[in-house]
Amino acid sequence: MDIECTLDSDLIFDQRIVDAVQSPEGCCNISHILDPVFARQLPRIAGKTPALPYFTANDGRCFRIGWFVGYADESTELAGPLQPGINCGKLDGRITEQSLPEIINLTALDLFGGGDRLLPFAALCDDGPPISLRWQNYDFPVNDSLCFDTSTDPHTIVVCDALKAADAANEWEDGVVGDIRYDTFIAPVAKAFADFATMLRAHP
């Protein structure tokens, strides 16, 4: 099922970044073969807002997608004027706050295990549209996200709770635990992206 997006949202896409992420060398230490259904749709949906934004996780909670993660870096040419980021006013926020690899590599706290296990692909709304997936601090936490869990084959879809992920990352960095406890902050949604695409709907 092809995902349709709203016309008023920006495409943030650079095939060069997609190819680099999927190469053996990786892109800024991120290296994964993307779900083929997702990869086929990326040139149309990266950075954009789905027309059918709602879905329900396995635990019964309803979520709304704000935008799909972009694939772009500082060398990517984006349409329209520069949109300043939160803390990087000279760089376009569509890259620093919304796109791989920057939302993982520039973050102050690693919520996604460096991309080794969790690969974010969409930002979720809370009280309003999502602003960023790049962690700043507890006073300005990032939005929750949809991620591929790359520890499974095929890669399953999970919701990542940003605040709980920050707590787990801090425990690991402080040596409280030997490994990041992913089970404390991810919730299953679908077995693969193709299944997830059929779950999207227009209303809660």
Secondary structure, DSSP 4 states (H G I P E B T S, - for coil): -PPPB-TTS---B-HHHHHHHHSTT-BTTB--PPPHHHHHHHHHHTTPPBSS-EEE-TTS-EEEEEEEPEE--TT---SSS--B-SS-TTSBHHHHTTEETHHHHT-SS-SSGGGTSEEEEEEEPSSSS---SS--BTTBPPPPEEEEETTSSSPEEEEE-HHHHHHHHHHHHTTSSSS--GGGTEEEEESSHHHHHHH-BS--
